[in-house]
Amino acid sequence: MPSMAAPAYGFLPEMPWQPARPLEEPAPIEEVPCSDGRCEAVVAPAQQPVETCLACEELVKAKDPTVMEVVDPIVQTTRGRRKTKLCKLWQENRCRRRRCPFAHGEAELRILITDDDKSEEDKPWMHGVRDCSEVEALGSFMAPNNLQRSQRMAMRDLIQHFVMENIEREATTKVTGQCAVNLDAFDTDLDLVVEGGVDAYPGEYQTRLATVLSTVGVMTCIHMRGDQPFVTFDSCQMAVVNGRWASSYFKVNITFRSGSCPERKEVSVMQMALNKYKTQRAIVPVIIALLRSSSNACAIPEKALLIMSLAFLEHSRTHPSFYNLQWVVTEFFRFYSNFDFRKHEVCVQDTPFPLKEAESDEVIIRGFMDRVIMAPGHEVAKCKKTFTVIYNKLAQNSASDKCLFHGLVSDELVNQRNYFLGEFQE
């Protein structure tokens, strides 16, 4: 059997041994008082005339007044102070850094986020969050915590138990909707689909499940989504089964499917679309939070906002600032404030914004699996006004160096979120 030689890159040439070199003594460090007089700052030698003060993080100059002050953009990160140089990779349309320390355009040659002029009360979503952008922080603020996620999974297991014991032994219960792709908020409904079995008549299994739950004290309702009935109830009612459910509150929507399951297919397509934008997907809960906080809130469902976000990302993915989440959020609202809903649909197919067959005042958002989500015609003007108001505020905050979401996240939303988490943490 012929021997197979190992590739050359699998070996390293032997190097002759050499004695270790003696360590050189470090250059002397000059100490100068901090500019505010509260501490002593360590300043490097002349080749680095400016350094960060170790006590109060102010920038101080060396004693040589002829040396110009230079701010290192690597030290001055995106979370604070000032970007002073344009990104060369961005100018060549090649920058893919999530938090680039250099400016992407003239507009970013300014202070982005500082902690001196904004208190934690002004930006509660930044409390305890470090080393991430404000967009990512607000997205994490809106998301359910680990306990809430585990409760949703426990509810799925509980419904699976009820179904197997009382309806269909071979049935399986799956999570669908936004919870299935981890884009749910702290109060997003839990959508479940039960697969298996054949109904004797439409709605039979829904009626049987509602009867089973009522026997243990859980009050349910049966509603229609299109031509498909589904069972809904509040999770806190499960306290009659286990007292721990008393501290939870989210709606549970249960659909039965005897054949093919479009909800499962929808989750698969949704996940594939989101995998293309692993960084930019963080804007979805942020957009939902800003619209929920708006006094001019328009009646667009969260799933429709997800479709609008994906369509916009597909449309803007070649822009040089596409990896700047602050730009993506601001541009989203600017784009839809000028979007012509009369002539165009919004979808996630090959063409994000196809022309309508005929102009109309209806907002048509075509979701996954070609499902149509429509808003009443009289909401068009209200939607565009809401997007315009939010965009103007975002642009104003950016221009004035304020917190990006200053004045856009309502106290009501913050208090509601804190109430939910406070209840879970007790």
Summary of the structure (lengths in Angstrom):
residues: 426
radius of gyration: 28.0
end to end distance: 70.0
largest distance: 89.9
contacts: 1181
relative contact order: 0.09
helix: 39%
strand: 14%
